[in-house]
Amino acid sequence: MLCGWRMTVEEALIEVEHLQNLRPPHMIQLVGSYLQGKRFSVLLYPVADCDLSVFLEEVHDLVQETCDLKNRGATTQIPLQPAISSMWSFFGCLADALRYIHSTARKHLDIKPGNILVRKHPLAKYGYRVYIADFGISRSFKSLDHSTAKQTPTPTAHLKYCAPEVWEQDVHGRAADVFSLVCVFTEMLTVLCGCKCNVEEFAEFRARNTDGNGAYHETIDRVFNGRNI
């Protein structure tokens, strides 16, 4: 991160201090930091194989192959690929990680597939582990009751996944993170539960009759009517 008018060195150090206290199994861990000029850098662990957006594409291809086999009349039971089984397990892992973030009086504020990392792991039940990453715009609040302070959306937040109250620059708290995570879950289910539609096609469906961006806060009705894709 570049320190300047948007974030001072002191503020960056406070962020690092908060990150040092986050140690759940499904979050990227901070192992060190250093300052070089005005550029403040952090060292994180583990190194991931890909982010969730890439993993979604891989799982979609596997699900499609399974559907094709069934359509050709395969009579034997088709075993689930490790990546597909892992994806099903990610729902609980990510929900638990977000619960932990909120229990430490923090909000992530930028949950999206690009900020969720996937890594092959020999000890994982199905072969892959998932991690929430990128706390560069996260914010802490003094108590769990003080969770609705009005804030201007940060320019780096991905507006496609932000909650309606964030887009409208209204008061927002932990529920905004939950909204964003549910949007991610929707894309995971889109891939896992059908052969017709991938994430890109689902975005095109949401963008119909809108300004074309397919943001979830503008297309909630279309999301719940996804059966009409």
C-alpha positions in Angstrom: 0.0 0.0 0.0 1.2 3.5 -0.8 1.2 5.8 2.2 0.2 9.4 1.6 -2.9 11.5 2.0 -5.2 8.5 1.9 -3.4 6.5 4.5 -0.5 7.6 6.7 2.3 5.4 8.0 0.8 5.5 11.4 -2.6 4.3 10.1 -0.9 1.5 8.1 0.8 0.4 11.3 -2.5 0.3 13.2 -3.9 -1.9 10.4 -1.0 -4.3 10.7 -1.5 -4.4 14.5 -5.1 -5.5 14.0 -4.1 -8.1 11.4 -1.6 -9.6 13.8 -4.4 -10.6 16.0 -6.4 -12.5 13.3 -5.5 -16.2 13.4 -8.4 -18.3 12.3 -7.7 -21.2 9.9 -9.4 -19.7 6.8 -7.8 -16.3 6.7 -4.5 -15.2 5.3 -1.9 -14.8 8.0 0.4 -11.8 8.5 4.0 -12.8 9.0 5.9 -9.5 8.6 5.9 -6.0 7.3 8.4 -3.3 6.2 8.5 0.3 5.0 10.5 1.4 2.0 10.1 5.1 1.3 6.4 5.8 1.3 5.5 2.2 0.3 4.4 0.0 3.1 4.5 -3.7 2.4 3.1 -6.7 4.2 4.2 -10.4 4.0 1.4 -12.9 4.0 1.0 -16.6 4.3 0.2 -19.0 2.6 0.8 -18.5 -1.1 -2.4 -19.5 -2.9 -2.8 -21.4 -6.2 -5.5 -19.1 -7.4 -8.4 -16.9 -6.3 -12.0 -18.1 -6.1 -13.0 -16.5 -9.5 -10.5 -18.8 -11.3 -11.5 -21.8 -9.1 -15.1 -21.2 -10.1 -14.2 -21.5 -13.7 -12.4 -24.8 -13.1 -15.2 -26.2 -11.1 -17.8 -25.2 -13.7 -15.8 -27.2 -16.3 -15.8 -30.2 -14.1 -19.5 -29.9 -13.4 -20.1 -29.6 -17.1 -18.2 -32.8 -17.8 -20.2 -34.6 -15.2 -23.5 -33.4 -16.8 -22.3 -34.4 -20.2 -21.6 -37.9 -18.9 -25.0 -38.2 -17.4 -26.6 -36.9 -20.6 -24.8 -39.6 -22.6 -26.5 -42.2 -20.4 -23.7 -43.1 -18.0 -25.1 -45.9 -15.8 -22.4 -46.0 -13.1 -22.2 -43.5 -10.3 -19.9 -40.7 -11.2 -17.6 -39.8 -8.3 -17.3 -36.1 -7.4 -14.0 -34.5 -8.3 -12.0 -33.1 -5.3 -12.4 -29.6 -6.5 -16.2 -29.9 -6.5 -16.3 -31.5 -3.1 -14.0 -28.8 -1.8 -16.3 -26.1 -3.2 -19.2 -27.4 -1.2 -17.1 -27.3 1.9 -16.2 -23.7 1.3 -19.6 -22.4 2.3 -19.1 -23.3 6.0 -15.4 -22.3 5.9 -16.1 -18.8 4.6 -19.1 -18.2 6.8 -17.0 -19.2 9.9 -14.1 -16.9 8.8 -16.5 -13.9 8.4 -18.0 -14.7 11.8 -14.6 -14.6 13.3 -13.8 -11.3 11.6 -16.9 -9.7 13.1 -16.2 -11.2 16.5 -13.0 -9.2 16.6 -14.9 -5.9 16.0 -13.8 -5.6 12.4 -15.6 -5.3 9.0 -13.9 -6.5 5.8 -15.8 -4.2 3.4 -14.5 -5.8 0.2 -15.6 -9.4 0.0 -15.5 -10.7 -3.5 -14.1 -13.8 -5.3 -10.9 -12.0 -6.1 -10.3 -11.5 -2.4 -10.9 -15.2 -1.6 -7.9 -17.4 -2.2 -7.8 -21.2 -2.9 -4.8 -23.5 -2.2 -4.2 -27.2 -2.6 -3.5 -28.6 0.9 -2.4 -32.2 1.7 -4.3 -32.1 5.0 -7.6 -30.7 3.7 -10.4 -33.2 3.7 -11.1 -32.7 -0.1 -7.7 -31.4 -1.2 -8.2 -27.7 -1.1 -8.5 -24.9 1.5 -10.0 -21.5 1.1 -8.9 -18.2 2.7 -10.3 -14.7 3.0 -7.7 -12.2 2.1 -7.1 -8.5 1.4 -7.8 -6.5 4.5 -6.4 -3.3 2.9 -9.7 -1.4 3.3 -11.1 -3.1 6.4 -12.2 -1.1 9.3 -12.5 -1.7 13.1 -15.2 -0.4 15.3 -15.1 0.1 19.0 -17.9 -2.3 20.0 -20.2 -4.8 18.3 -23.0 -2.4 19.0 -21.2 0.5 17.1 -21.5 -1.1 13.7 -23.4 1.4 11.6 -21.1 4.4 11.4 -21.8 6.3 8.1 -18.8 5.9 5.7 -18.1 6.9 2.2 -17.5 3.8 0.1 -13.8 3.3 -0.6 -12.8 3.6 -4.3 -11.1 0.2 -4.1 -14.2 -1.7 -3.0 -15.8 -3.8 -5.7 -19.2 -2.2 -6.2 -20.5 -5.3 -8.0 -20.7 -7.1 -4.6 -21.3 -4.2 -2.3 -24.6 -4.0 -0.3 -27.3 -1.4 -1.3 -26.6 0.7 1.8 -22.9 0.9 0.9 -23.7 2.0 -2.7 -26.1 4.6 -1.3 -23.4 5.9 1.2 -25.9 5.2 4.0 -25.1 3.8 7.4 -23.8 0.2 7.2 -22.4 -2.4 9.5 -21.5 -6.1 9.5 -24.6 -6.9 7.5 -22.9 -5.3 4.5 -20.2 -8.0 4.7 -22.9 -10.7 4.9 -24.6 -9.3 1.8 -21.3 -9.5 -0.1 -20.6 -13.0 1.0 -24.1 -14.1 0.0 -23.4 -12.7 -3.5 -20.3 -14.9 -3.6 -22.3 -17.9 -2.4 -24.8 -17.2 -5.2 -22.0 -17.6 -7.8 -20.7 -20.7 -6.1 -24.2 -22.2 -6.2 -24.7 -21.2 -9.8 -21.6 -23.2 -10.7 -22.4 -26.2 -8.5 -26.1 -26.7 -9.1 -26.5 -26.6 -12.8 -25.0 -27.3 -16.2 -26.7 -24.3 -18.0 -24.9 -21.3 -16.7 -21.5 -20.2 -15.6 -20.6 -17.1 -13.6 -20.1 -14.9 -16.7 -23.5 -15.9 -18.1 -25.1 -15.3 -14.8 -23.7 -11.8 -14.8 -25.1 -11.2 -18.3 -28.5 -12.4 -17.1 -28.4 -9.9 -14.2 -27.3 -7.1 -16.4 -30.3 -7.4 -18.8 -32.6 -4.3 -18.7 -30.1 -2.4 -16.4 -27.1 -0.2 -17.1 -25.2 -3.3 -17.9 -23.0 -3.7 -14.9 -24.9 -6.5 -13.2 -24.2 -5.3 -9.7 -26.0 -7.3 -7.1 -27.4 -4.4 -5.2 -29.3 -3.3 -8.4 -30.4 -6.8 -9.5 -31.7 -8.5 -6.3 -35.0 -9.4 -7.9 -33.3 -11.0 -10.9 -31.0 -13.0 -8.6 -34.0 -14.6 -6.8 -35.6 -15.3 -10.2 -32.5 -17.0 -11.5 -34.5 -20.0 -12.5 -35.6 -18.0 -15.5 -32.1 -17.8 -17.0 
